[in-house]
Amino acid sequence: MNWVNKHRLLTIEAIKYNRNPCLELANLWQALYSSFNSAQFQEIDELVLNEIETFPLSTWLDFLEEEFVCAIVSCSNSSVPSPDKLS
């Protein structure tokens, strides 16, 4: 399987504007430009933010700079983000 060639997104995965998928960069730009300009001076209902679910804050234990440097140096350059909050 060739992983480096351009592939078209399926229509269901593409961003749509005016009910048409934005499969070309020019179409995507027009959609973003038009959407921004149509919303630029509209009033905002900030109360919708109250509907967003809140999550408890993560706490961090105190650590020394030397501990941090030692942990970072021991990481692989090819590792992926994980639940340890380091990316």
N, C-alpha and C positions, 0 to 999 in steps of 0.2 A: 504494500500500500504506500502510495506517495504522500508524505506528510507536508511537503513544502509548497506544493502548488496551491493557487487560489481556489477556494471552493465556495460555491454559492450557498448561502443559508437557505434552509427550507423556508417557505413562505410563512409557516406558523412561527418561526423563530426570528423573522425579520421585524425591525421597527416599522410600523405602518403609519402613514400620514395620508389623510383624505382617502382612507380605505385601501391604499396601495402600498405594497412593501417598498421600503427604501433599500434597494439592492445596489445602488451606485452612490458614490460619495456625494455627487451633486444633489441627488434626491434627499439624502440625509441632511445635508447642509440647509437646503430649502425648508425642510420640515422643522429643524431646530431654529432657524432664523425666523420663520413665520410664527412658530409657537411662542418664542420669546417676545417678539414685538406685539403680538396680540395680548399677552399677559402683562406687559411691562407696567401699565398704569392702572391695573385693576385693583380693587380693594381686596384686602386679605382678611380672612376670618381666622384669627390666631387660635380660636377655641378648638379647632380640629386637632391641635397639638395635644390637647388634654386627653384625646382618645388613644394616643400612642401608649402602648404598654411600657411600663418602666421596669427595669431590672436592677437588682441590688448591685452596688458598686463592688468591684474587686478590691481586695486589700492586699498589700504587699508587706512582706516582712522586711525589716531593716537588713541591709547587707553592706559590706565594705566594697570600695572600688576595686580592690585587689581580687575579691571574689567574683565580681562582675567580669573583669578582664580575663581571669582564668577560665570562666565559663564560656565566654565568647571565643577565645582562642582555641578552645577544645572543640568548637562546633565545626561541622563540615561545611564547605562552601556550596555543596550541592544539596543541603538539607532543605526541607520544606517547612512552612509554618505549622505549628502544632498548638495544642492547648496550653503550652507553657507561656503564652502571651509574647513570645519572641518571633519576629518574622524576618 
